[in-house]
Amino acid sequence: MSAAFRTHLLEHGPAERVVDVWSRTVPALVAFAAVVGMASANGGYFPTEWGWAAIGFLLIAASSMLVLDRIALGRLEWTMLAGLGAFTLWVAVSISWSPSFAQPILETERAVLYLAASLAVFLITPRRSPNSLLAGLLTGIVTVSGYALATRLAPDRVGTYSPVEGYQLSEPVGYWNALGILASMGVLLAVGFAAHGRRVMTRSLAAGSLLILVPTLYFTFSRGALLALAVGGAAAFVLDPSRLKLTLVVLVVAPAPTTSPRASTATAA
């Protein structure tokens, strides 16, 4: 056994390796499962999905507390959790003066979901390295967008398509504006990874994902999603210190999704 390898084992023992694997893989898996799972369940619109999702996030948060040596949350994280907690408590208290118990209870359940999701994300994601979470989020959005696009490119094999309902993409979320917003988030994330990814493979995959995300966004015909993309792009340009690099990446990758054969075929259909 070499001295360097022995030193590595001493410095990175089993506990350290567990924490390292946890911080790299768990955020990505949780983000991917949350996006795909909630999108597949009608976008999480109906109350029947809120309870199961909240339980899942609470289990993730509890597991994080057991695995991690210490909980390193900053002032902003604690402030957000306190605000969400106060909001959840207020919604729950509103049951006492509401003429009906049903709606306040449902709203409390939804507020608990927001609180549990925020807590889980803060616990599993290193404060200085959110790339794993963002990569899982992008992968989940691309998966959902790919399914949505496939319902039009191959309607006889994937999903169902009713011409009576129009051509707007909406499945599996169930609402074209929601799917459009999701695709807009994916476009912004993909451009960010294409511009600032550490590895060539990461940058290439992010740029390639635009071939799915941009047509999906277009075929939702959601003006609100396009406006959100414009606002998000402007914010990224203002906040990114490497504006020139970001602009060059956009100029390089933007033409491909708009001239792809698949997009042309779908437009002709």
Beta strands, then each sheet from edge to edge (+ up, - down):
end
